[in-house]
């Protein structure tokens, strides 16, 4: 499915545009929808874990030690929900 | 050996549907096609078909149910007329653009108003450019024969388009004519079983049906639909 792009001739498209593979949402990078950008201030972060569950996408990666890392700007749409829930001011929008 | 009978156009259509024995029929009654789902629901009740009959609350829902069933991998049929087809209009385009070979028995009637329940072709002409194949039947025999052929045409891998079999409201639908029916077994063999390549209920292949189709793709998909007519 990944080989289909805007230059693909119609004979090579699937019928009705159907998608025959699963788990391809990650190929659709939505980061350029963003008009404001969250900035992660790691020195203020207490790793309380409130931010990543509220992210409507999957733009706050959590590592094996259960600690959040910096934003994945390929998918962050800049909604600002994470900044709103952070009790420590460790996420600012700019 | 063909069976000699005398039937109205609606009876002929309902009997064709009985012999086809589709997986799903979703329909809402509207004159002059009312008798088709009415007779068909009798066949469901007395067990002469094993179809799931969905008694929907509108034609929009009838076509929606057919789209869902067909995308899931089932063979779906419906019947309607005039304003019923008008109410389906939105879903008519979705059925053809998703390349779902749904078969409809359309009993042509003037779209109101002034209110008229009799025949013209304004209902079918309203969806002329939607991408459905249309077969027009001149007699009860043709209404029957066209329905028997419908799935073979619509489901052909080179075609894959929904199809409506049209007949004239009251002129054929309520007039009794001599007709030759085919044997049940022969019809069953001719129509065959529906084996789509891709379908939603296939747990081996998760698929997405009807995704967003923006500027770069829409006309390519429309052009492909248009090319499929040439293969009918």
Interface residues (C-beta under 8 A of the other chain):
Chain A: X5 X6 X8 X9 X10 X11 X13 X15 X16 X17 X18 X19 X20 X21 X22
Chain B: X97 X98 X99 X160 X198 X205 X206 X207 X208 X209 X210 X211 X213 X216 X217 X220 X221 X223 X224
